[in-house]
Amino acid sequence: MEDLKVDSVIELRSPLVEAAPYLFKLINQERQFFERWLPWATAIKSVKDEAFFLICAQKKIADNELWLWVIYYNQRPAGIIDLHQLDLTNCHGQIGYWLGRIYQKHGIMTASLNKLTDYLFATDRLHRLDLLIEASNQTSYAVAQRAGFKQQTVLRDYLLRNQVFCDAILFSKIAG
């Protein structure tokens, strides 16, 4: 897994523990927002929790179970983009991402997603990438569309959020 330069101000870098204070601050500043969309956010209660997450991610990367990059904007950590549920036998995986709210609506995530999909398809190890988005998450829905992902289906009552089942939308992008 290598670092990727998206443009003159955006980079995707390997996850290092040094990014933990910045990432935690982004999560903590908008905790209610992140907890709505990302269930894992409730477990990140300190810089130490975020650092532990990054260390665990490094191990999963080494074991080829996860590919994860910290999104840097103007040399500052701004969020994360990852590929999980990797199935290298069938050449597919699922992308997840989040971006601090102060960095949203500037094209950072769309540019990062485009760069990552180009990179992943160029390796010839992956043929299909999926995004699973809660149906009411209009921001993430728009990112998927701008990045050329195609809606496949609506998965009824697929995600459990705050003890309420929610629909999810499956998007995919195929190499070539």
C-alpha positions, 0 to 999 in steps of 0.5 A: 500500500502506497501513499497517493497524491490526489492533487496539490493539496490532497494526499492519501497517506498510510495511517500513522499514530501521529494523525490520531490527535487530529482525527480525534478532534474532528470526530469529537467536534462533531460527535453527534453528526458522526455517531448518526452515520458511523456507529464506530464513532461512539467507541472513539472517546479519546486520542488513545482510542483513535491511536489504538484504531490506527494501530489495529488498522496497521496490523490489518493492512499488514495482514491484507485484510484492510487497506486504509489511508488518512486523507490529508488536506493542506498537510493536515489529517481531514478524514479516512478512506478505506477498502474493507471486506476485501475478497481478492479471490473474486477481486472486489471490496467495499469502500468506506470514508469519512471527512471532518465537517469543516472539510466537507463540500469542497470536493475533497472526498470526491477527488480522493474517491476518484484517485483511490478507485483509479489506483485500485483498478490500475493494480489489476487486483480488483474488478469491482468496488462497492459503497454501502450508504444509509439511504438518508445520507444525501451527502455520501449519496452525492459523493458516490454519484459524482465519483461515477458509482452506479446505484445497484439496489436498495437494501430494505431495513439493512442497517440498525441505527439507534435501534431503528432499522434503516434502508441502505443503498448499494452502489458499485463501480466496475473496472474498465 
